[in-house]
Amino acid sequence: MTAPVAALSDVEVDYPGRGRALGPFDLTLAQGEIVALVGPSGCGKSTVLRLLAGLEAPTRGIVRRVAARGETAVVFQAPTLAPWLSAAANVTLPLELAGVARPEARLRAREALRRVGLADAARARPAQLSGGMAMRASLARALVTHPKLLLLDEPFAALDEITRRALADDLLKIWSESRPAIVFVTHNVEEAVYMAGRVVVMTSGPGRSAGETVVDAPLPRPLAFRTTAMFRSAAEAISNRLADSMRRPA
């Protein structure tokens, strides 16, 4: 059996003055798997991402990460692009910081922008990009390093419904080409069902797992998947579990 890309085992995170923020919590992520985390605000979803990214250490428990340096990428809700750089320069930046020669870095950045549909906006500054375009540039910057683990913290939350659906389809298409493992945080249950093969529901803080739902349908999703009985059934089951987890004491 192939080793998991990452795993959290009985992890707990305490913050001074706030007490327990997460846990105990367990999560194992297989290679090429897409897992969505849903739960109420403050339940520790973003803390899980920081643990998986190596940006934070648990107070207790074990974090295992197979991905080496440069093989994990994070996309936040805000695009966090450098405003003084063009889209192409923003995407090139992580490669240059990793010591990739400038000609190769520029070539890979152009290809990454093409994959997210921004080939014609390479010279544009972030202020010249729409919200959807800025998020595409942020995705390109994350994907340019060919990560084994991609962590997405509500990347589509600030976008309109049409744009976020288009980006979901584009991201799944890109995923099908290189198959990184993805952990996707969202408050949108239907988005979780559409994007992920497995949806983990978290309780109110301190966040624990309230259970998970497997969405046994092909990825990328078939045309009109949102209209299928499977989609509606999974969304209803997750919504009910989420509501129940918020009613129960943590």
C-alpha positions as a Markdown table, in Angstrom:
| # | Residue | x | y | z |
|---|---|---|---|---|
| 1 | Met | 0.0 | 0.0 | 0.0 |
| 2 | Thr | 1.3 | 3.5 | -0.9 |
| 3 | Ala | 2.2 | 5.6 | 2.1 |
| 4 | Pro | -0.1 | 8.5 | 2.9 |
| 5 | Val | 0.9 | 12.0 | 1.9 |
| 6 | Ala | 0.1 | 13.3 | 5.4 |
| 7 | Ala | -1.5 | 12.2 | 8.6 |
| 8 | Leu | -2.7 | 13.7 | 11.8 |
| 9 | Ser | -2.9 | 11.3 | 14.8 |
| 10 | Asp | -4.6 | 12.4 | 18.0 |
| 11 | Val | -3.5 | 16.0 | 17.4 |
| 12 | Glu | -4.6 | 18.7 | 19.9 |
| 13 | Val | -3.8 | 22.4 | 19.6 |
| 14 | Asp | -4.1 | 24.8 | 22.6 |
| 15 | Tyr | -3.7 | 28.6 | 22.4 |
| 16 | Pro | -2.8 | 30.7 | 25.4 |
| 17 | Gly | -5.8 | 32.5 | 26.8 |
| 18 | Arg | -8.2 | 30.6 | 24.5 |
| 19 | Gly | -7.8 | 27.0 | 25.6 |
| 20 | Arg | -8.3 | 24.1 | 23.3 |
| 21 | Ala | -8.8 | 25.1 | 19.6 |
| 22 | Leu | -8.6 | 21.6 | 18.0 |
| 23 | Gly | -8.8 | 18.0 | 18.9 |
| 24 | Pro | -8.3 | 15.4 | 19.5 |
| 25 | Phe | -8.4 | 15.1 | 15.7 |
| 26 | Asp | -7.3 | 12.4 | 13.2 |
| 27 | Leu | -6.9 | 12.7 | 9.4 |
| 28 | Thr | -5.1 | 10.5 | 6.9 |
| 29 | Leu | -4.6 | 11.8 | 3.4 |
| 30 | Ala | -3.8 | 9.4 | 0.5 |
| 31 | Gln | -1.9 | 10.3 | -2.6 |
| 32 | Gly | -4.1 | 12.0 | -5.1 |
| 33 | Glu | -7.1 | 12.2 | -2.7 |
| 34 | Ile | -9.3 | 15.3 | -2.4 |
| 35 | Val | -10.7 | 15.8 | 1.1 |
| 36 | Ala | -13.0 | 18.7 | 2.1 |
| 37 | Leu | -13.3 | 20.0 | 5.6 |
| 38 | Val | -16.6 | 21.6 | 6.6 |
| 39 | Gly | -17.7 | 22.9 | 10.0 |
| 40 | Pro | -18.8 | 26.0 | 11.9 |
| 41 | Ser | -16.5 | 29.1 | 12.2 |
| 42 | Gly | -13.8 | 28.7 | 14.8 |
| 43 | Cys | -13.9 | 24.9 | 14.7 |
| 44 | Gly | -10.2 | 24.6 | 13.7 |
| 45 | Lys | -10.4 | 23.9 | 10.0 |
| 46 | Ser | -7.6 | 26.5 | 9.2 |
| 47 | Thr | -5.6 | 25.1 | 12.1 |
| 48 | Val | -5.7 | 21.7 | 10.4 |
| 49 | Leu | -4.3 | 23.2 | 7.2 |
| 50 | Arg | -1.5 | 24.9 | 9.1 |
| 51 | Leu | -0.6 | 21.6 | 10.8 |
| 52 | Leu | -0.5 | 19.9 | 7.4 |
| 53 | Ala | 1.5 | 22.7 | 5.9 |
| 54 | Gly | 4.1 | 22.6 | 8.7 |
| 55 | Leu | 3.3 | 26.2 | 9.7 |
| 56 | Glu | 2.3 | 25.2 | 13.2 |
| 57 | Ala | 3.1 | 22.4 | 15.6 |
| 58 | Pro | 0.5 | 20.5 | 17.6 |
| 59 | Thr | 0.4 | 20.9 | 21.4 |
| 60 | Arg | -0.1 | 17.1 | 21.6 |
| 61 | Gly | -0.3 | 14.3 | 19.0 |
| 62 | Ile | 1.7 | 13.5 | 15.9 |
| 63 | Val | 1.8 | 15.1 | 12.4 |
| 64 | Arg | 3.3 | 13.1 | 9.6 |
| 65 | Arg | 4.2 | 14.8 | 6.3 |
| 66 | Val | 5.7 | 12.9 | 3.4 |
| 67 | Ala | 5.9 | 16.0 | 1.2 |
| 68 | Ala | 9.4 | 17.6 | 1.3 |
| 69 | Arg | 10.2 | 21.3 | 1.3 |
| 70 | Gly | 8.7 | 22.9 | -1.7 |
| 71 | Glu | 6.2 | 20.0 | -2.3 |
| 72 | Thr | 3.4 | 21.6 | -0.2 |
| 73 | Ala | 1.5 | 24.7 | -1.5 |
| 74 | Val | -1.2 | 26.8 | 0.3 |
| 75 | Val | -3.9 | 29.0 | -1.2 |
| 76 | Phe | -5.7 | 31.3 | 1.1 |
| 77 | Gln | -9.1 | 33.0 | 0.9 |
| 78 | Ala | -7.3 | 36.3 | -0.2 |
| 79 | Pro | -5.0 | 35.9 | -3.2 |
| 80 | Thr | -2.1 | 37.5 | -1.3 |
| 81 | Leu | -0.3 | 38.5 | -4.5 |
| 82 | Ala | 2.5 | 41.0 | -4.4 |
| 83 | Pro | 0.9 | 44.2 | -5.7 |
| 84 | Trp | 4.0 | 45.6 | -7.3 |
| 85 | Leu | 4.6 | 42.5 | -9.4 |
| 86 | Ser | 2.9 | 41.3 | -12.6 |
| 87 | Ala | 0.9 | 38.1 | -12.6 |
| 88 | Ala | 3.8 | 36.3 | -14.2 |
| 89 | Ala | 6.3 | 37.6 | -11.7 |
| 90 | Asn | 4.1 | 36.6 | -8.8 |
| 91 | Val | 3.9 | 33.0 | -10.2 |
| 92 | Thr | 7.6 | 33.0 | -10.8 |
| 93 | Leu | 8.5 | 34.0 | -7.3 |
| 94 | Pro | 8.4 | 30.6 | -5.5 |
| 95 | Leu | 10.6 | 29.1 | -8.2 |
| 96 | Glu | 13.2 | 31.9 | -7.9 |
| 97 | Leu | 13.2 | 31.5 | -4.1 |
| 98 | Ala | 13.8 | 27.8 | -4.6 |
| 99 | Gly | 16.8 | 28.6 | -6.8 |
| 100 | Val | 15.3 | 27.6 | -10.1 |
| 101 | Ala | 17.2 | 29.4 | -13.0 |
| 102 | Arg | 15.3 | 32.4 | -14.2 |
| 103 | Pro | 14.7 | 31.2 | -17.8 |
| 104 | Glu | 13.2 | 27.9 | -16.6 |
| 105 | Ala | 11.2 | 29.7 | -13.9 |
| 106 | Arg | 9.7 | 32.1 | -16.4 |
| 107 | Leu | 8.8 | 29.2 | -18.8 |
| 108 | Arg | 7.1 | 27.3 | -16.0 |
| 109 | Ala | 5.2 | 30.4 | -14.8 |
| 110 | Arg | 3.9 | 31.0 | -18.3 |
| 111 | Glu | 2.7 | 27.4 | -18.5 |
| 112 | Ala | 1.1 | 27.6 | -15.0 |
| 113 | Leu | -0.8 | 30.8 | -16.1 |
| 114 | Arg | -1.9 | 29.0 | -19.2 |
| 115 | Arg | -3.3 | 26.1 | -17.2 |
| 116 | Val | -5.5 | 28.5 | -15.2 |
| 117 | Gly | -6.6 | 30.5 | -18.2 |
| 118 | Leu | -4.5 | 33.6 | -17.6 |
| 119 | Ala | -2.1 | 33.4 | -20.5 |
| 120 | Asp | -3.2 | 36.8 | -21.8 |
| 121 | Ala | -2.9 | 38.5 | -18.4 |
| 122 | Ala | 0.7 | 37.6 | -17.6 |
| 123 | Arg | 1.8 | 41.2 | -17.5 |
| 124 | Ala | -1.2 | 42.6 | -15.5 |
| 125 | Arg | -0.7 | 43.7 | -12.0 |
| 126 | Pro | -3.0 | 42.4 | -9.2 |
| 127 | Ala | -5.0 | 45.7 | -9.2 |
| 128 | Gln | -5.8 | 45.1 | -12.8 |
| 129 | Leu | -7.3 | 41.6 | -12.2 |
| 130 | Ser | -10.8 | 40.8 | -11.2 |
| 131 | Gly | -11.4 | 38.7 | -8.1 |
| 132 | Gly | -11.6 | 35.5 | -10.1 |
| 133 | Met | -8.5 | 36.3 | -12.1 |
| 134 | Ala | -6.5 | 37.1 | -9.0 |
| 135 | Met | -7.5 | 33.8 | -7.4 |
| 136 | Arg | -6.5 | 32.0 | -10.7 |
| 137 | Ala | -3.1 | 33.7 | -10.4 |
| 138 | Ser | -2.8 | 32.5 | -6.8 |
| 139 | Leu | -3.7 | 29.0 | -7.9 |
| 140 | Ala | -1.1 | 29.2 | -10.6 |
| 141 | Arg | 1.6 | 30.3 | -8.1 |
| 142 | Ala | 0.7 | 27.3 | -5.9 |
| 143 | Leu | 0.7 | 24.8 | -8.8 |
| 144 | Val | 3.9 | 26.1 | -10.5 |
| 145 | Thr | 6.0 | 24.1 | -8.0 |
| 146 | His | 4.1 | 20.8 | -8.9 |
| 147 | Pro | 3.2 | 20.2 | -5.2 |
| 148 | Lys | 2.4 | 16.8 | -3.9 |
| 149 | Leu | 0.1 | 18.4 | -1.3 |
| 150 | Leu | -2.2 | 21.4 | -2.1 |
| 151 | Leu | -4.0 | 23.1 | 0.8 |
| 152 | Leu | -6.9 | 25.4 | 0.0 |
| 153 | Asp | -8.4 | 27.6 | 2.7 |
| 154 | Glu | -11.8 | 28.8 | 1.4 |
| 155 | Pro | -10.2 | 30.1 | -1.8 |
| 156 | Phe | -13.6 | 30.8 | -3.5 |
| 157 | Ala | -15.5 | 32.3 | -0.5 |
| 158 | Ala | -15.3 | 35.9 | -1.8 |
| 159 | Leu | -16.3 | 35.1 | -5.3 |
| 160 | Asp | -19.8 | 35.1 | -7.0 |
| 161 | Glu | -21.5 | 31.8 | -7.6 |
| 162 | Ile | -20.8 | 31.7 | -11.3 |
| 163 | Thr | -17.1 | 32.4 | -10.9 |
| 164 | Arg | -16.6 | 29.9 | -8.0 |
| 165 | Arg | -18.3 | 27.1 | -10.0 |
| 166 | Ala | -16.1 | 27.8 | -13.0 |
| 167 | Leu | -13.0 | 27.8 | -10.8 |
| 168 | Ala | -14.1 | 24.6 | -9.2 |
| 169 | Asp | -14.3 | 22.9 | -12.6 |
| 170 | Asp | -10.9 | 24.4 | -13.6 |
| 171 | Leu | -9.2 | 23.2 | -10.4 |
| 172 | Leu | -10.6 | 19.7 | -10.8 |
| 173 | Lys | -9.4 | 19.6 | -14.4 |
| 174 | Ile | -5.9 | 20.7 | -13.3 |
| 175 | Trp | -5.9 | 18.2 | -10.5 |
| 176 | Ser | -6.6 | 15.4 | -13.0 |
| 177 | Glu | -3.4 | 16.3 | -14.9 |
| 178 | Ser | -1.0 | 16.0 | -11.9 |
| 179 | Arg | -3.1 | 14.4 | -9.1 |
| 180 | Pro | -1.8 | 16.2 | -6.0 |
| 181 | Ala | -3.4 | 15.4 | -2.7 |
| 182 | Ile | -5.8 | 18.3 | -1.8 |
| 183 | Val | -7.4 | 19.4 | 1.5 |
| 184 | Phe | -10.1 | 21.9 | 0.8 |
| 185 | Val | -11.7 | 24.0 | 3.5 |
| 186 | Thr | -15.2 | 25.4 | 2.8 |
| 187 | His | -18.4 | 26.5 | 4.5 |
| 188 | Asn | -20.3 | 25.5 | 1.4 |
| 189 | Val | -21.7 | 21.9 | 1.7 |
| 190 | Glu | -22.6 | 21.7 | -2.0 |
| 191 | Glu | -19.1 | 22.9 | -3.0 |
| 192 | Ala | -17.6 | 20.3 | -0.7 |
| 193 | Val | -19.6 | 17.5 | -2.4 |
| 194 | Tyr | -18.7 | 18.7 | -5.8 |
| 195 | Met | -15.0 | 19.1 | -5.1 |
| 196 | Ala | -14.1 | 16.2 | -2.9 |
| 197 | Gly | -14.1 | 12.4 | -2.8 |
| 198 | Arg | -14.4 | 12.6 | 1.0 |
| 199 | Val | -16.0 | 15.2 | 3.1 |
| 200 | Val | -15.1 | 15.4 | 6.8 |
| 201 | Val | -17.5 | 17.3 | 9.1 |
| 202 | Met | -16.0 | 19.0 | 12.2 |
| 203 | Thr | -17.7 | 19.9 | 15.4 |
| 204 | Ser | -17.8 | 23.3 | 17.0 |
| 205 | Gly | -14.5 | 24.2 | 18.7 |
| 206 | Pro | -12.5 | 22.5 | 19.9 |
| 207 | Gly | -12.8 | 20.8 | 16.5 |
| 208 | Arg | -13.2 | 17.1 | 16.3 |
| 209 | Ser | -14.4 | 14.8 | 13.6 |
| 210 | Ala | -18.2 | 14.4 | 13.6 |
| 211 | Gly | -17.9 | 11.8 | 10.8 |
| 212 | Glu | -17.3 | 11.7 | 7.1 |
| 213 | Thr | -19.1 | 11.1 | 3.8 |
| 214 | Val | -17.6 | 9.4 | 0.8 |
| 215 | Val | -18.8 | 10.8 | -2.5 |
| 216 | Asp | -18.3 | 7.8 | -4.8 |
| 217 | Ala | -18.4 | 9.6 | -8.2 |
| 218 | Pro | -15.7 | 10.2 | -10.8 |
| 219 | Leu | -13.4 | 13.2 | -10.5 |
| 220 | Pro | -13.5 | 15.6 | -12.3 |
| 221 | Arg | -17.3 | 15.5 | -11.9 |
| 222 | Pro | -19.6 | 14.4 | -14.8 |
| 223 | Leu | -21.7 | 17.0 | -16.6 |
| 224 | Ala | -24.7 | 18.0 | -14.5 |
| 225 | Phe | -23.5 | 16.1 | -11.5 |
| 226 | Arg | -25.2 | 18.6 | -9.3 |
| 227 | Thr | -28.6 | 17.5 | -10.5 |
| 228 | Thr | -28.0 | 13.8 | -9.7 |
| 229 | Ala | -29.6 | 11.9 | -6.8 |
| 230 | Met | -26.1 | 11.0 | -5.5 |
| 231 | Phe | -25.2 | 14.7 | -5.2 |
| 232 | Arg | -28.4 | 15.7 | -3.4 |
| 233 | Ser | -28.2 | 12.7 | -1.1 |
| 234 | Ala | -24.6 | 13.4 | -0.1 |
| 235 | Ala | -25.3 | 17.1 | 0.4 |
| 236 | Glu | -28.3 | 16.3 | 2.6 |
| 237 | Ala | -26.4 | 13.8 | 4.7 |
| 238 | Ile | -23.5 | 16.2 | 5.3 |
| 239 | Ser | -25.9 | 19.1 | 6.1 |
| 240 | Asn | -27.7 | 16.9 | 8.7 |
| 241 | Arg | -24.4 | 15.8 | 10.2 |
| 242 | Leu | -23.2 | 19.4 | 10.4 |
| 243 | Ala | -26.4 | 20.5 | 12.1 |
| 244 | Asp | -26.2 | 17.7 | 14.5 |
| 245 | Ser | -22.6 | 18.4 | 15.4 |
| 246 | Met | -23.4 | 22.0 | 16.2 |
| 247 | Arg | -26.2 | 21.0 | 18.5 |
| 248 | Arg | -24.1 | 18.5 | 20.5 |
| 249 | Pro | -21.7 | 19.7 | 23.1 |
| 250 | Ala | -18.0 | 19.4 | 22.0 |
